[in-house]
Amino acid sequence: DSDDENNGDVTAKMAGLDVGGGSGKKNKRRGASAKKVNKVDTRVIVQKISRNRKKAVTHVVGLDTVPGIKLKEASKMFSKRFAGSSSVKDKDIIIQGDHLEDVAEMIVSKFGVSRGSVYLDLDGEFVPFGE
């Protein structure tokens, strides 16, 4: 008699338990959707900085905002294309030599960045590359 009462209590208590059968909301994104980063504001600035009298370096700033581009791989492509050293430092790419126009053209053609998103720094003035 008491066994039936205990079983009834246990059954009633188990009915109240939640096993997590998908009724609760999930907060974490997993899989491919978690890896998607929505960066819409793409702005790449190409600058020429003088080192000493005749030498110059070209800085590419903001290439990290372009989706699907690894800075290290982009740096290697610049090195091969311009036959000089190229390195990544603090999310900037530094290329030896004055390659202002050529770098901007390569960013548009190889990496698929729109011309309106690439700016040239001409004497402190940011000019869109398309103009």
Backbone bond lengths (Angstrom), bond angles and torsions (degrees), N, CA, C in turn:
res aa  C-N    CA-C-N  psi(-1)  N-CA   C-N-CA  omega(-1)  CA-C   N-CA-C  phi
1 D - - - 1.450 - - 1.520 110.24 -
2 S 1.326 115.99 -47.52 1.468 119.20 179.85 1.526 110.74 -71.10
3 D 1.367 117.19 -26.38 1.467 119.53 177.21 1.519 110.75 -64.87
4 D 1.323 118.23 -40.66 1.458 121.46 179.06 1.523 110.90 -64.10
5 E 1.331 117.00 -38.42 1.466 120.08 179.48 1.518 110.42 -66.54
6 N 1.364 117.25 -42.65 1.461 120.62 178.99 1.526 111.53 -62.96
7 N 1.343 116.13 -42.07 1.467 119.56 178.64 1.520 111.09 -62.56
8 G 1.308 116.66 -38.62 1.468 121.35 179.32 1.520 110.92 -64.47
9 D 1.352 116.33 -41.20 1.459 120.23 178.93 1.529 110.94 -65.17
10 V 1.337 115.58 -43.92 1.463 120.60 -179.19 1.525 110.33 -63.52
11 T 1.323 116.55 -42.18 1.466 121.00 179.62 1.527 110.24 -63.53
12 A 1.318 117.09 -41.38 1.458 120.86 179.71 1.534 110.48 -65.84
13 K 1.344 116.34 -40.13 1.457 119.49 179.81 1.535 111.46 -68.28
14 M 1.334 116.35 -37.78 1.470 119.86 -179.29 1.515 111.35 -69.04
15 A 1.322 117.54 -30.79 1.456 120.98 179.81 1.531 110.52 -65.45
16 G 1.324 116.38 -28.77 1.462 120.37 -179.62 1.519 113.71 -80.74
17 L 1.334 117.32 -12.50 1.463 119.88 -178.43 1.525 110.98 -78.35
18 D 1.312 115.96 144.31 1.466 121.02 177.17 1.521 108.55 -107.39
19 V 1.319 116.70 126.32 1.458 121.00 -177.79 1.540 110.48 -92.59
20 G 1.308 117.40 -3.85 1.469 120.40 179.65 1.503 111.64 82.43
21 G 1.277 117.49 45.78 1.459 122.22 -177.54 1.514 113.29 -82.40
22 G 1.308 118.80 38.54 1.458 120.96 174.08 1.513 113.57 87.23
23 S 1.334 118.88 5.42 1.457 119.34 -178.49 1.528 111.11 -78.02
24 G 1.346 118.03 -25.80 1.460 121.21 -179.78 1.522 111.25 -85.45
25 K 1.335 116.87 156.44 1.461 120.38 179.19 1.523 109.72 -79.30
26 K 1.335 115.48 147.51 1.463 119.80 176.99 1.527 108.14 -97.67
27 N 1.311 116.37 133.39 1.455 120.63 -179.68 1.517 112.83 -94.47
28 K 1.314 116.99 -28.86 1.465 120.27 -175.24 1.513 110.32 -92.33
29 R 1.344 114.38 137.69 1.463 119.30 174.17 1.513 107.41 -93.09
30 R 1.314 115.70 139.01 1.459 120.08 -178.65 1.513 109.15 -127.83
31 G 1.329 115.41 158.19 1.457 120.06 174.28 1.519 112.01 81.92
32 A 1.312 116.15 -148.75 1.459 121.98 -173.49 1.523 111.81 -67.65
33 S 1.320 117.71 -33.76 1.459 119.32 -177.23 1.525 111.49 -68.87
34 A 1.320 118.45 -25.77 1.463 121.14 179.18 1.527 110.75 -73.77
35 K 1.324 116.56 -26.10 1.453 120.13 -177.02 1.521 112.49 -84.80
36 K 1.333 117.45 -13.17 1.456 120.73 179.85 1.517 109.41 -72.59
37 V 1.327 115.42 128.94 1.458 120.73 177.00 1.519 106.59 -117.08
38 N 1.309 116.74 123.97 1.455 120.12 -177.67 1.522 109.85 -94.73
39 K 1.324 115.69 92.68 1.458 120.72 174.74 1.514 106.52 -109.91
40 V 1.297 116.90 112.98 1.453 119.60 -175.78 1.520 111.17 -100.54
41 D 1.319 118.04 -26.63 1.455 120.89 -175.62 1.524 109.54 -87.82
42 T 1.327 116.34 90.72 1.457 121.41 -179.78 1.516 108.16 -98.33
43 R 1.324 115.84 120.30 1.459 120.36 178.05 1.518 107.73 -142.30
44 V 1.335 116.21 115.23 1.453 121.93 -179.03 1.523 107.66 -111.39
45 I 1.335 116.22 127.94 1.464 121.45 -179.53 1.520 108.61 -115.25
46 V 1.334 116.27 129.20 1.458 122.14 178.66 1.521 107.20 -111.93
47 Q 1.349 115.86 123.57 1.461 120.70 -177.17 1.517 110.71 -125.77
48 K 1.334 115.92 148.67 1.460 120.46 171.73 1.521 107.08 -109.17
49 I 1.335 115.62 128.10 1.457 120.63 -179.48 1.520 107.84 -121.99
50 S 1.334 116.97 127.44 1.467 120.94 -179.39 1.514 109.68 -77.65
51 R 1.337 114.82 134.44 1.462 120.17 178.55 1.519 110.17 -90.99
52 N 1.304 116.66 -59.45 1.455 121.38 171.49 1.517 107.30 -141.10
53 R 1.302 119.61 -162.41 1.463 120.64 -168.73 1.527 114.71 -47.31
54 K 1.325 117.90 -52.92 1.460 119.61 -174.38 1.526 113.45 -105.74
55 K 1.311 117.93 -19.53 1.469 121.24 -173.18 1.530 110.77 -88.86
56 A 1.331 114.46 149.62 1.462 120.03 177.78 1.520 108.85 -145.78
57 V 1.331 116.17 157.17 1.459 121.78 172.92 1.525 107.73 -126.61
58 T 1.323 115.67 151.04 1.457 122.04 178.84 1.522 108.14 -108.72
59 H 1.334 116.50 125.09 1.459 122.21 178.43 1.525 108.76 -102.99
60 V 1.324 116.23 134.90 1.466 121.90 173.60 1.520 106.50 -114.94
61 V 1.332 116.86 114.33 1.457 122.57 -176.55 1.526 108.38 -113.53
62 G 1.329 116.90 135.87 1.458 121.16 173.50 1.511 114.66 94.26
63 L 1.327 118.22 7.87 1.463 119.79 178.66 1.525 110.82 -70.49
64 D 1.337 117.76 -17.17 1.470 121.15 178.24 1.531 111.64 -71.85
65 T 1.346 118.30 -15.96 1.466 120.46 178.78 1.519 112.11 -80.89
66 V 1.329 117.09 -10.79 1.465 121.12 179.10 1.529 108.10 -82.82
67 P 1.341 118.08 123.40 1.466 119.05 -178.26 1.524 111.79 -68.92
68 G 1.335 115.34 141.24 1.456 121.21 174.67 1.518 115.29 83.62
69 I 1.324 117.95 12.62 1.464 120.57 179.48 1.518 108.93 -117.22
70 K 1.336 115.83 128.16 1.462 120.47 172.98 1.520 106.96 -96.43
71 L 1.323 116.86 131.28 1.461 121.12 -175.11 1.518 111.84 -62.19
72 K 1.329 116.48 -38.19 1.464 120.13 -178.47 1.529 110.70 -63.75
73 E 1.328 116.98 -42.54 1.463 120.60 179.46 1.526 110.88 -67.73
74 A 1.329 116.85 -39.74 1.467 120.47 177.92 1.527 110.00 -63.26
75 S 1.331 116.40 -39.74 1.460 121.25 178.76 1.526 110.91 -61.77
76 K 1.335 116.15 -40.74 1.470 120.04 178.04 1.524 111.32 -63.79
77 M 1.334 116.22 -40.40 1.470 119.89 178.94 1.532 111.05 -63.48
78 F 1.325 116.80 -40.68 1.467 120.62 177.84 1.529 110.44 -64.22
79 S 1.338 116.72 -39.98 1.470 120.83 179.80 1.521 110.94 -60.38
80 K 1.330 115.74 -44.93 1.462 119.66 -179.29 1.525 111.46 -67.61
81 R 1.315 116.56 -42.31 1.461 121.38 -175.03 1.526 111.90 -68.66
82 F 1.329 117.81 -39.09 1.464 120.78 -173.61 1.521 112.99 -105.71
83 A 1.320 117.61 8.04 1.470 123.39 174.97 1.524 112.35 50.02
84 G 1.341 115.75 46.26 1.460 120.26 178.59 1.506 109.64 -153.22
85 S 1.309 115.57 177.41 1.455 120.34 -178.74 1.525 110.55 -74.63
86 S 1.322 114.85 146.07 1.448 121.36 177.26 1.521 107.90 -145.70
87 S 1.328 117.26 137.47 1.458 119.21 -177.39 1.521 110.64 -142.87
88 V 1.332 115.12 162.69 1.457 122.21 177.88 1.518 107.94 -107.88
89 K 1.333 116.45 128.31 1.463 120.58 179.03 1.526 108.44 -144.94
90 D 1.323 116.43 117.31 1.472 122.89 178.29 1.531 112.50 53.14
91 K 1.333 117.54 50.03 1.463 124.06 179.02 1.527 112.88 64.57
92 D 1.324 118.62 14.61 1.459 123.11 172.59 1.521 107.71 -112.09
93 I 1.325 116.76 152.81 1.455 120.98 172.82 1.529 106.97 -110.81
94 I 1.330 115.69 128.61 1.457 121.75 -178.58 1.524 107.93 -111.79
95 I 1.330 116.79 123.15 1.459 122.34 -178.31 1.519 107.85 -118.47
96 Q 1.338 117.07 132.05 1.458 120.02 178.73 1.514 109.79 -73.69
97 G 1.318 115.69 133.03 1.457 121.55 177.57 1.518 112.18 105.56
98 D 1.332 115.43 165.80 1.460 122.24 -179.63 1.528 108.50 -94.32
99 H 1.323 116.51 95.57 1.462 121.55 -177.70 1.523 110.43 -125.80
100 L 1.315 117.89 40.25 1.459 123.00 -171.82 1.535 112.36 -55.47
101 E 1.323 117.09 -59.57 1.472 121.34 -176.34 1.526 111.40 -67.48
102 D 1.337 116.19 -40.99 1.466 120.40 -176.54 1.523 111.50 -65.10
103 V 1.340 116.52 -40.30 1.473 120.37 179.39 1.525 109.62 -64.47
104 A 1.329 116.78 -43.71 1.464 120.54 -179.96 1.530 110.40 -61.95
105 E 1.329 116.75 -42.12 1.468 120.58 178.61 1.525 111.13 -63.80
106 M 1.339 116.51 -39.62 1.465 120.63 -179.55 1.532 111.01 -68.25
107 I 1.331 117.65 -37.33 1.467 121.25 178.52 1.526 109.82 -62.76
108 V 1.334 116.20 -40.33 1.465 119.90 -179.78 1.525 110.84 -69.78
109 S 1.350 117.16 -44.63 1.466 119.79 -173.97 1.532 112.76 -78.35
110 K 1.333 118.39 -47.19 1.468 121.14 -173.81 1.524 113.10 -80.28
111 F 1.340 117.11 -41.97 1.462 120.49 -171.35 1.525 113.14 -98.40
112 G 1.325 117.65 -3.36 1.462 120.65 175.08 1.510 114.60 70.51
113 V 1.322 117.70 28.92 1.461 121.38 177.10 1.522 107.29 -86.76
114 S 1.332 117.73 137.57 1.460 119.90 -179.05 1.530 110.27 -69.10
115 R 1.328 116.04 150.36 1.469 121.08 -177.74 1.524 111.88 -60.53
116 G 1.323 116.92 -31.03 1.462 120.71 -179.45 1.521 113.31 -71.22
117 S 1.345 117.63 -17.25 1.462 121.09 -179.13 1.524 112.68 -93.00
118 V 1.335 117.57 -7.69 1.458 121.26 -178.76 1.525 108.11 -103.42
119 Y 1.340 116.15 125.50 1.455 122.00 -178.84 1.521 110.04 -118.17
120 L 1.328 116.15 140.88 1.458 121.99 175.40 1.518 108.11 -102.97
121 D 1.316 116.47 135.81 1.460 121.59 177.99 1.524 107.47 -94.01
122 L 1.325 116.60 97.59 1.462 121.51 179.10 1.517 108.48 -104.30
123 D 1.323 117.06 104.86 1.467 123.75 179.95 1.526 112.16 52.75
124 G 1.330 116.17 47.28 1.461 121.12 176.58 1.511 114.48 81.05
125 E 1.324 117.99 0.85 1.458 121.44 -179.45 1.522 108.57 -110.93
126 F 1.333 118.09 125.60 1.454 121.86 -178.54 1.525 109.60 -85.72
127 V 1.322 115.77 114.31 1.458 122.24 -178.07 1.524 108.21 -112.86
128 P 1.333 119.67 128.73 1.456 120.54 176.31 1.531 110.73 -59.64
129 F 1.327 116.43 142.23 1.473 121.20 -173.25 1.521 111.54 -67.10
130 G 1.307 119.16 -29.96 1.455 121.73 -177.51 1.518 113.63 -66.40
131 E 1.330 118.33 -18.83 1.470 120.55 -175.70 1.506 111.77 -94.01
